[in-house]
Amino acid sequence: MNASKKDPTEPIRLKASRYPAVDEGTACTQSSFKTGKRAFLYIGMQGGRYKAMFKLQKSMSEAIKLAEKEPDRFEVGSTAWVTARFSADEPMPKELWEKWLDESYELSIASGTGKRSTKKRIPKKKTVKKTVAKKKSAKQK
């Protein structure tokens, strides 16, 4: 790799760092970008190439098609994380990474809302109702 080439991850990192309430850290050898406790981007070097990982939902079908067409550049994981590999000579297309980055960030924000905690509370309410019903039934006997 030519050291004089510009790092193609810099614009991605810069945009990720400008979202509200973002913390940048390190996970293994990659930079990680999080909002709250939810990561939305892992990015860095791996195996002589650059790598970026995005969590996707709406764009998943697009990612799957890219992975089928270019399996050495795109990989879809089992947990909605999509990996893109690229070089300074063949950077990830700006329109693509911008769309995926926005989506990944939005998903990280959405997963931290009350929707998730509501889902957790529903089983607890059902369990409490069953317990109350059992106690009433035991008192009647």
Secondary structure, 3 states (H helix, E strand, C coil): CCCCCCCCCHHHHHHHHHCCCEEEEEECCEEEEEECCEEEEEEEEECCEEEEEEECCCCHHHHHHHHHHCCCCEEECCCCEEEEEECCCCCCCHHHHHHHHHHHHHHHHHCCCHHHHHHHHHHHHHHHHHHHHHHHHHHHC
